[in-house]
Each structure stands twice: as C-alpha cells, then as structure tokens.
C-alpha cells in the first residue's frame, strides 16, 4: 500500500488572477495535483491523487509493504514525477524554530490519534532529536516499515488534528 501525504511547509503559489505572493513552487497545489495525477497515470499507476485539507494525498491499494521491490519502484516513479513537474516540492523549505516546534506538536498529536485508532505507533523522539533530524519523524513511517496496513480514512482523520499548523500543506 502506498499512502502518502506530501505537505511542503511553505507558501502556495497564487491562483490565476490572485494577488502575487512569494512562493518556492512553480504552481498552486491543485495544479500540481492534476499534473502529478497525469504523470503517475502515464507510468501505468491507478492512484488516487487529491488535495485534502490543503495537503496532497496520494493513495494506492496495491497492498505493498516496506521492502517490497515494487514499492521501491513506485516510490522512485513518484519522485521522478515530482521532480519533472516541480523539483522544489521534493525538499521542503527551511523551517524556523517555531515551525519545528509546531510540527513536533502536530506529529505527537497524530501519533496519539493513530494510537487511539488501534495502531501500534512508535513513541515520538524527544524534540531535540526531532529538531536534529530535520523535523522528519512522523507516526506513519514506522508503521509502514513494519508492514502495518493503514486505513486511508484513519490517516486523513489523524492528519486533521487540531494541532495541525496552518503552514502545513501550503
């Protein structure tokens, strides 16, 4: 199962006719989702790609687990599509200390939500470790690495916790 939420932490490009705002991306998230959906389809995948609550949601029901060679090919194809459309979306913008702290609170809240839904979520690292790792810990990776099947609706619900910072998915 390939399940992801790509939420870059930076400003969104304005829609046509909107006032100009700074952006690190080539196009608005909605436009990026359409282009990504087309690229993925061109590679032969039938994935759900949508913008959900301001973040990009990608879902596949292939039933693959971490370490599976096909999953590795799918991940490589996804990265190739992203790089061909907008390489800046592969690497999130630099975060301030306050943004890192907000992301940590969000990750901890997501972990609690997933635990409440019955998933065996790893304990979050201390905030100092989270900060030193580039704010990359989230509760889903450990589950997927252990081959735990994640229900898409559980992931989306837990990504909507009240602690979600306003800059996530922008």
Secondary structure, DSSP 8 states (H G I E B T S, - for coil): -EEEEE--SS-----TTS-----SSSS-HHHHHHHHHHHHHHTT---EEEEETTEEEEEE-----TT-HHHHHHHHHHHHHHHHHHGGGGS-----HHHHHHHHHHHHHHHHHHHHTT--------HHHHHHTTS---HHHHHHHTT----HHHHHHHTT-TT--TTTT-
